[in-house]
Amino acid sequence: MGILQLQDPAMLSAARSRVSGTTFRLWQGALFACGAALVLDSFSAGAGWFLALSLSMGFDYMLGKSYIDARSARDRQAGGVMFIWGCTFTLLIFAGMAVVTAAAGGPSGRVFSVLMAVSSLVGVVLSHYRARAFMLITVAPAALCLVAAPLIPDQASPAPAWQGAVGVACGIFAFMLYLGRAALTNSQLLSGLEAATKAARERQIEAETKAADADAANRAKSEFLTTMTHELRTPLNAVIGYAEIIAEDMEAESRAGPAQDANRIASSARHLLGLIDQILQLSMLETGRAELEIVEFNVRHLIEDASAAIAVSAKEHGNRLATRVAADVGMARTDRGKLSLCIGHLLSNAAKFTQGGLIAVSVERETVDGREWMKIAVSDTGVGMKPEQVARAFQAFTQLDGTNTRAHGGMGLGLSFTQRTAQLLGGSVSAESEIGKGSTFTLRLPMRLGDVQASEGEKLLRKLGAAA
């Protein structure tokens, strides 16, 4: 039984098909028993054979149920072996009557024998085709009967001609009954398949329609955000400009109070302008409107500029800021502005979630598959993140603390922008964190973003815009 996959769903399906068809096969067996009794002119032969067949089929049914209902793999293995032996024994009893009628039933018996063997053969193939090995084993009795029938010497018919003809008619009726049942079953299967295919097609069309609607809504949202941010920038710049003028005038008149108020207005307006810029940057990425500006620059100078920009914020939180750029990093060729924004977002997050700790920036050069990469790691000793927070850290508008009373500001756009921009520049960003110990965000980007790579990046940008 090594060739049989008794745990295979196909084998279980074949077993269910055989068990569910037990009642029908009993009725079919009764018709063949009547036909055999007429062809052999022996009621006792037909009745005895049908009794043996019924008992064997009942035993076959119980073994099949035991195999199907088995819970453990061991019980199913043992039940499967017994079920196969039971099926084979039942089919041998069925084929035995076909051999007897061919040997002792005369010309009518030979025809009747072929009907029985073919009926058994077709029944086994249609019921067991899902499990090939099982089908080959159980089809053997009927196949051997068909092969042996022509080799059996002719015998005179023991029954009158009309009686033999009626017996053959019983066999034909039993065979046609099975073919009709098979046709009905196949028709039901085809109808079910067509209904399932139609339902699947309708679900696919519905899903595609919803996806198209969602894409259109997202595109409209991003375009609206882009328009609104542009509209808001103009009055905010005016507010900042006038507030600075007022502050200068008040300071010139030695009016410290109004000057401080004007400076607060300018500071708040700059903060709001920064938030609007974040929305604008992300919406431009989502709508595919961002453009790459590839330039050659010194990586050390970029890191120094980014660190200087965050130094005040880091100091306000009592943090130390350390940078290390490997000597072999040198020059890089990519979009300096977008890379600077990415590093700025990572440093801003580190400063925001670290109190009295260390923020470290390290840059190294790596060679992978013949390509030069720069690895920029921003580490902190801050609050850290749980694994589930790390998993959603790069989702837009996601906050570490999502409550209304959260201690840290921002809209949760920085990491999402960083991830999309890293992909646009041909690289990636990853995060590692441990709650209470801090986080490390690592940017990996090509050292030199060539024209071909830039073209690929712009294709990705359009793809991101289409998916937004």
C-alpha positions as CSV (number, residue, x, y, z in Angstrom):
1,M,0.0,0.0,0.0
2,G,3.1,2.3,-0.2
3,I,2.0,3.8,-3.5
4,L,-1.3,5.0,-2.0
5,Q,-1.5,8.4,-0.5
6,L,-4.1,7.6,2.2
7,Q,-3.9,11.1,3.8
8,D,-4.4,12.7,0.4
9,P,-7.7,14.7,0.0
10,A,-8.1,13.0,-3.5
11,M,-8.2,9.6,-1.8
12,L,-10.7,10.8,0.8
13,S,-12.8,12.3,-2.0
14,A,-12.9,9.0,-3.8
15,A,-13.8,7.2,-0.6
16,R,-16.7,9.6,0.0
17,S,-17.9,9.1,-3.6
18,R,-17.9,5.3,-3.1
19,V,-19.7,5.4,0.3
20,S,-22.3,7.8,-0.9
21,G,-23.1,5.5,-3.9
22,T,-23.7,2.4,-1.8
23,T,-27.5,2.4,-2.0
24,F,-27.5,2.9,-5.8
25,R,-25.0,0.1,-6.3
26,L,-27.2,-2.2,-4.2
27,W,-30.2,-1.6,-6.5
28,Q,-27.9,-2.1,-9.5
29,G,-26.7,-5.4,-7.9
30,A,-30.3,-6.5,-7.4
31,L,-30.9,-6.0,-11.2
32,F,-27.8,-7.9,-12.1
33,A,-28.8,-10.7,-9.6
34,C,-32.2,-11.0,-11.3
35,G,-30.5,-11.1,-14.8
36,A,-28.0,-13.7,-13.6
37,A,-30.7,-15.9,-12.1
38,L,-32.6,-15.8,-15.5
39,V,-29.5,-16.4,-17.6
40,L,-28.2,-19.3,-15.4
41,D,-31.8,-20.6,-14.8
42,S,-31.0,-20.7,-11.1
43,F,-32.8,-18.6,-8.6
44,S,-30.5,-19.8,-5.8
45,A,-27.4,-18.7,-7.7
46,G,-28.7,-15.2,-8.2
47,A,-30.0,-14.9,-4.7
48,G,-26.9,-16.3,-3.1
49,W,-24.7,-14.0,-5.1
50,F,-26.7,-11.0,-4.2
51,L,-26.7,-11.9,-0.5
52,A,-22.9,-12.2,-0.6
53,L,-22.6,-8.9,-2.5
54,S,-24.9,-7.1,-0.1
55,L,-22.9,-8.3,2.9
56,S,-19.6,-7.3,1.3
57,M,-21.0,-3.9,0.3
58,G,-22.3,-3.3,3.9
59,F,-18.8,-4.2,5.2
60,D,-17.3,-2.0,2.5
61,Y,-19.6,0.9,3.6
62,M,-18.6,0.6,7.3
63,L,-14.9,0.5,6.5
64,G,-15.3,3.6,4.3
65,K,-17.0,5.6,7.0
66,S,-14.4,4.5,9.5
67,Y,-11.6,5.7,7.1
68,I,-13.3,9.1,6.4
69,D,-14.2,9.8,10.0
70,A,-10.7,8.9,11.4
71,R,-9.2,11.7,13.4
72,S,-5.5,10.7,13.8
73,A,-3.1,10.0,10.9
74,R,-2.4,6.5,12.3
75,D,-6.2,5.6,12.5
76,R,-6.7,7.0,9.0
77,Q,-3.8,5.0,7.6
78,A,-5.1,1.7,9.1
79,G,-8.7,2.5,8.1
80,G,-7.6,3.3,4.6
81,V,-5.8,0.0,4.1
82,M,-8.9,-1.9,5.4
83,F,-11.2,0.1,3.2
84,I,-9.1,-0.7,0.0
85,W,-9.2,-4.4,0.9
86,G,-12.9,-4.2,1.4
87,C,-13.5,-2.5,-1.9
88,T,-11.3,-5.0,-3.8
89,F,-13.2,-7.9,-2.2
90,T,-16.6,-6.5,-3.2
91,L,-15.4,-5.9,-6.7
92,L,-14.0,-9.5,-6.9
93,I,-17.4,-10.9,-5.8
94,F,-19.1,-8.7,-8.6
95,A,-16.5,-9.9,-11.2
96,G,-17.0,-13.5,-10.0
97,M,-20.6,-13.6,-11.2
98,A,-19.5,-12.1,-14.6
99,V,-17.1,-15.0,-15.0
100,V,-19.7,-17.6,-13.9
101,T,-22.3,-16.3,-16.4
102,A,-19.7,-16.2,-19.2
103,A,-18.7,-19.9,-18.4
104,A,-22.2,-21.4,-17.7
105,G,-24.7,-19.0,-19.3
106,G,-24.2,-19.8,-23.0
107,P,-24.4,-16.9,-25.6
108,S,-26.7,-14.9,-23.4
109,G,-24.3,-15.4,-20.4
110,R,-21.4,-14.0,-22.4
111,V,-23.3,-10.8,-23.3
112,F,-24.5,-10.5,-19.7
113,S,-20.9,-11.0,-18.5
114,V,-19.6,-8.2,-20.7
115,L,-22.4,-5.9,-19.4
116,M,-21.4,-6.6,-15.8
117,A,-17.7,-6.2,-16.4
118,V,-18.1,-2.9,-18.3
119,S,-20.5,-1.6,-15.8
120,S,-18.0,-2.3,-13.0
121,L,-15.2,-0.8,-15.0
122,V,-17.0,2.4,-15.8
123,G,-18.3,2.7,-12.3
124,V,-14.9,2.4,-10.7
125,V,-13.3,4.8,-13.1
126,L,-15.9,7.5,-12.6
127,S,-16.0,7.1,-8.8
128,H,-12.2,6.7,-8.2
129,Y,-10.6,8.8,-10.9
130,R,-9.4,11.4,-8.3
131,A,-7.1,8.8,-6.7
132,R,-5.2,7.2,-9.6
133,A,-3.5,4.4,-7.6
134,F,-6.7,3.4,-5.9
135,M,-8.5,3.4,-9.3
136,L,-5.9,1.1,-10.8
137,I,-6.2,-1.4,-8.0
138,T,-10.0,-1.5,-8.0
139,V,-10.4,-1.6,-11.7
140,A,-8.3,-4.8,-12.0
141,P,-11.1,-7.3,-11.3
142,A,-13.3,-6.0,-14.1
143,A,-10.4,-5.7,-16.5
144,L,-9.3,-9.3,-15.8
145,C,-12.8,-10.5,-16.4
146,L,-13.0,-8.8,-19.8
147,V,-9.6,-10.3,-20.7
148,A,-10.6,-13.8,-19.6
149,A,-14.1,-13.9,-21.1
150,P,-13.0,-14.7,-24.7
151,L,-10.8,-17.5,-23.4
152,I,-13.7,-19.4,-21.7
153,P,-15.0,-22.3,-23.8
154,D,-18.5,-22.0,-25.2
155,Q,-21.3,-23.8,-23.3
156,A,-24.9,-24.5,-24.1
157,S,-27.4,-22.1,-22.5
158,P,-29.1,-23.7,-19.5
159,A,-32.1,-21.3,-19.9
160,P,-34.7,-21.0,-22.7
161,A,-33.8,-18.3,-25.3
162,W,-36.6,-15.9,-24.1
163,Q,-35.4,-16.3,-20.5
164,G,-31.8,-15.5,-21.5
165,A,-33.0,-12.5,-23.5
166,V,-34.9,-11.2,-20.4
167,G,-31.8,-11.7,-18.3
168,V,-29.7,-9.7,-20.8
169,A,-32.4,-7.0,-20.8
170,C,-32.0,-6.8,-17.0
171,G,-28.3,-6.4,-17.5
172,I,-28.8,-3.7,-20.1
173,F,-31.2,-1.9,-17.9
174,A,-28.8,-2.0,-14.9
175,F,-26.0,-0.7,-17.2
176,M,-28.1,2.1,-18.7
177,L,-29.3,3.0,-15.2
178,Y,-25.7,3.6,-14.1
179,L,-24.9,5.6,-17.3
180,G,-28.0,7.8,-16.6
181,R,-26.9,8.4,-13.0
182,A,-23.4,9.2,-14.2
183,A,-24.8,11.6,-16.8
184,L,-27.0,13.3,-14.2
185,T,-24.1,13.6,-11.8
186,N,-21.8,15.1,-14.4
187,S,-24.6,17.5,-15.4
188,Q,-24.9,18.6,-11.8
189,L,-21.2,19.0,-11.5
190,L,-21.0,21.1,-14.7
191,S,-23.9,23.2,-13.6
192,G,-22.2,23.8,-10.3
193,L,-18.9,24.6,-12.0
194,E,-20.6,27.0,-14.3
195,A,-22.4,28.7,-11.4
196,A,-19.2,28.9,-9.4
197,T,-17.3,30.3,-12.4
198,K,-20.0,32.9,-13.0
199,A,-20.0,33.9,-9.3
200,A,-16.2,34.1,-9.3
201,R,-16.3,36.3,-12.5
202,E,-18.9,38.5,-10.9
203,R,-16.8,38.8,-7.7
204,Q,-13.8,39.6,-9.8
205,I,-15.6,42.3,-11.8
206,E,-17.0,43.7,-8.5
207,A,-13.5,43.7,-6.9
208,E,-12.0,45.4,-10.0
209,T,-14.8,48.0,-10.0
210,K,-14.2,48.7,-6.3
211,A,-10.4,48.9,-6.8
212,A,-10.9,51.3,-9.7
213,D,-13.3,53.5,-7.6
214,A,-10.8,53.4,-4.7
215,D,-7.9,54.4,-7.0
216,A,-10.0,57.3,-8.4
217,A,-10.9,58.4,-4.8
218,N,-7.3,58.2,-3.7
219,R,-6.1,60.1,-6.7
220,A,-8.7,62.7,-6.1
221,K,-7.7,62.9,-2.5
222,S,-4.0,63.3,-3.3
223,E,-4.7,66.0,-6.0
224,F,-6.9,67.8,-3.5
225,L,-4.2,67.7,-0.8
226,T,-1.6,69.0,-3.4
227,T,-3.9,71.9,-4.3
228,M,-4.8,72.7,-0.7
229,T,-1.2,72.7,0.4
230,H,-0.2,75.1,-2.4
231,E,-3.1,77.3,-1.5
232,L,-2.2,77.3,2.2
233,R,1.5,78.0,1.7
234,T,0.9,81.5,0.2
235,P,-0.9,83.0,3.2
236,L,1.3,81.2,5.7
237,N,4.4,82.7,4.1
238,A,2.8,86.1,4.3
239,V,2.0,85.5,8.0
240,I,5.6,84.5,8.6
241,G,7.0,87.5,6.7
242,Y,4.7,90.0,8.5
243,A,5.3,88.4,11.9
244,E,9.1,88.8,11.4
245,I,8.7,92.4,10.3
246,I,6.6,93.1,13.4
247,A,9.1,91.4,15.6
248,E,12.0,93.4,14.2
249,D,10.0,96.7,14.6
250,M,9.1,95.8,18.2
251,E,12.7,94.9,19.0
252,A,13.8,98.2,17.5
253,E,11.4,100.0,19.8
254,S,12.6,97.9,22.7
255,R,9.1,96.4,23.2
256,A,10.1,92.9,24.3
257,G,6.6,91.5,25.0
258,P,5.1,92.2,21.5
259,A,8.3,91.1,19.9
260,Q,8.1,87.7,21.6
261,D,4.5,87.4,20.6
262,A,5.4,88.1,17.0
263,N,8.2,85.5,17.1
264,R,5.8,82.9,18.5
265,I,3.4,83.6,15.7
266,A,6.3,83.2,13.2
267,S,7.5,80.0,14.9
268,S,4.0,78.5,14.9
269,A,3.5,79.4,11.3
270,R,6.8,77.8,10.3
271,H,5.8,74.7,12.2
272,L,2.5,74.6,10.4
273,L,4.3,75.3,7.1
274,G,6.5,72.3,7.8
275,L,3.5,70.0,8.3
276,I,2.0,71.3,5.1
277,D,5.2,70.6,3.3
278,Q,5.1,67.0,4.6
279,I,1.6,66.5,3.2
280,L,2.7,68.1,-0.1
281,Q,5.8,65.9,-0.4
282,L,3.8,62.7,0.2
283,S,0.9,63.7,-2.1
284,M,3.4,64.4,-4.9
285,L,4.8,60.9,-4.4
286,E,1.4,59.4,-4.4
287,T,0.2,61.2,-7.6
288,G,3.5,60.6,-9.4
289,R,4.4,64.3,-9.7
290,A,7.7,64.3,-7.9
291,E,10.8,64.6,-10.0
292,L,14.3,63.3,-9.4
293,E,17.1,65.8,-9.4
294,I,20.3,63.7,-9.7
295,V,23.5,65.5,-8.6
296,E,26.9,64.6,-7.4
297,F,27.6,65.5,-3.7
298,N,29.8,64.8,-0.7
299,V,28.0,62.4,1.6
300,R,29.9,63.7,4.7
301,H,28.7,67.2,4.0
302,L,25.1,66.0,3.6
303,I,25.2,64.2,7.0
304,E,26.8,67.3,8.7
305,D,24.0,69.5,7.3
306,A,21.3,67.2,8.4
307,S,22.7,66.8,11.8
308,A,23.1,70.6,12.2
309,A,19.4,71.0,11.3
310,I,18.3,68.7,14.1
311,A,20.9,69.8,16.7
312,V,18.7,72.3,18.4
313,S,15.8,69.8,18.8
314,A,18.2,67.1,20.1
315,K,19.6,69.5,22.6
316,E,16.1,70.6,23.9
317,H,15.5,66.9,24.8
318,G,18.9,66.5,26.4
319,N,20.2,64.2,23.8
320,R,23.8,63.8,22.5
321,L,24.2,63.7,18.7
322,A,27.1,61.6,17.2
323,T,27.9,61.1,13.5
324,R,30.4,58.7,11.8
325,V,31.0,58.6,8.1
326,A,33.4,55.9,6.9
327,A,36.4,57.2,5.0
328,D,35.6,55.3,1.8
329,V,32.1,56.7,1.4
330,G,33.2,59.8,-0.4
331,M,30.9,61.1,-3.2
332,A,27.5,59.9,-4.1
333,R,25.2,60.5,-7.1
334,T,21.5,60.6,-6.4
335,D,18.8,63.1,-5.5
336,R,20.5,65.0,-2.7
337,G,17.3,66.9,-1.7
338,K,15.1,63.9,-1.2
339,L,17.8,62.0,0.6
340,S,18.3,64.9,2.9
341,L,14.6,64.9,3.7
342,C,14.7,61.2,4.4
343,I,17.6,61.6,6.9
344,G,15.9,64.6,8.4
345,H,12.7,62.6,9.1
346,L,14.7,59.8,10.7
347,L,16.7,62.2,12.9
348,S,13.5,64.1,13.8
349,N,11.8,60.9,14.9
350,A,14.9,59.9,16.9
351,A,15.0,63.3,18.7
352,K,11.3,63.2,19.4
353,F,11.2,59.9,21.1
354,T,14.5,60.1,23.0
355,Q,15.0,61.9,26.3
356,G,18.5,62.4,27.7
357,G,20.0,59.7,25.4
358,L,22.2,59.2,22.4
359,I,21.3,59.7,18.7
360,A,23.9,58.2,16.4
361,V,24.2,58.5,12.6
362,S,26.6,56.1,10.8
363,V,27.3,55.9,7.0
364,E,29.2,52.9,5.5
365,R,29.9,51.8,1.9
366,E,28.8,48.2,0.9
367,T,29.4,46.1,-2.2
368,V,26.6,43.7,-3.1
369,D,26.6,41.7,-6.3
370,G,29.2,44.1,-7.8
371,R,27.1,47.3,-7.0
372,E,28.2,50.0,-4.6
373,W,25.6,50.9,-1.9
374,M,25.6,53.4,1.0
375,K,24.2,52.2,4.3
376,I,22.9,55.1,6.5
377,A,21.8,54.0,10.0
378,V,20.1,56.3,12.4
379,S,20.0,54.8,15.9
380,D,18.6,56.2,19.2
381,T,18.3,55.0,22.8
382,G,14.7,56.2,23.1
383,V,11.4,54.5,24.0
384,G,11.6,51.9,21.3
385,M,8.7,50.1,19.6
386,K,6.8,46.8,20.1
387,P,7.0,44.3,17.2
388,E,3.4,45.2,16.1
389,Q,4.4,48.9,16.0
390,V,7.4,48.2,13.9
391,A,5.2,46.3,11.4
392,R,3.0,49.4,10.8
393,A,5.7,52.1,11.4
394,F,5.9,53.0,7.6
395,Q,2.1,53.4,7.2
396,A,1.0,57.0,6.5
397,F,-0.6,58.9,9.4
398,T,0.5,56.1,11.9
399,Q,1.5,57.3,15.3
400,L,3.4,55.4,18.0
401,D,0.9,56.9,20.5
402,G,-2.4,57.3,18.7
403,T,-4.3,58.8,21.7
404,N,-5.6,62.4,21.8
405,T,-3.3,63.1,24.7
406,R,-0.1,61.8,23.1
407,A,3.1,63.5,24.2
408,H,4.8,63.7,20.7
409,G,3.7,65.9,17.8
410,G,3.6,65.2,14.1
411,M,1.2,63.6,11.7
412,G,3.0,60.3,11.1
413,L,4.0,61.0,7.5
414,G,7.8,61.1,7.9
415,L,8.5,57.3,7.8
416,S,6.0,56.7,5.0
417,F,7.6,59.5,2.9
418,T,11.1,58.0,3.7
419,Q,10.0,54.5,2.6
420,R,8.5,55.7,-0.7
421,T,11.4,57.9,-1.4
422,A,14.0,55.2,-0.7
423,Q,12.1,52.9,-3.2
424,L,12.1,55.7,-5.7
425,L,15.9,56.1,-5.3
426,G,16.4,52.4,-5.9
427,G,16.9,51.4,-2.3
428,S,15.0,50.5,0.9
429,V,14.5,51.4,4.5
430,S,14.2,49.0,7.4
431,A,13.5,49.3,11.1
432,E,14.8,47.4,14.2
433,S,13.5,48.2,17.6
434,E,13.2,47.0,21.2
435,I,10.8,48.5,23.7
436,G,12.7,50.6,26.2
437,K,16.0,50.3,24.5
438,G,15.6,52.3,21.3
439,S,15.4,51.9,17.5
440,T,17.6,51.8,14.5
441,F,16.4,52.8,11.0
442,T,18.6,51.8,8.1
443,L,18.6,53.3,4.6
444,R,20.3,51.4,1.8
445,L,20.7,53.3,-1.4
446,P,22.8,52.9,-4.6
447,M,26.0,55.1,-4.4
448,R,25.5,56.2,-7.9
449,L,22.0,56.5,-9.3
450,G,22.6,56.4,-13.1
451,D,20.3,57.6,-15.8
452,V,18.8,54.1,-16.4
453,Q,18.2,53.7,-12.7
454,A,16.7,57.2,-12.5
455,S,14.3,56.2,-15.3
456,E,13.4,53.0,-13.3
457,G,12.8,55.2,-10.3
458,E,10.5,57.5,-12.2
459,K,8.6,54.4,-13.4
460,L,8.2,53.3,-9.8
461,L,7.0,56.8,-8.9
462,R,4.3,56.5,-11.6
463,K,3.4,53.1,-10.2
464,L,3.2,54.4,-6.7
465,G,1.0,57.2,-8.0
466,A,-1.3,54.7,-9.8
467,A,-1.5,52.6,-6.7
468,A,-2.3,55.5,-4.4
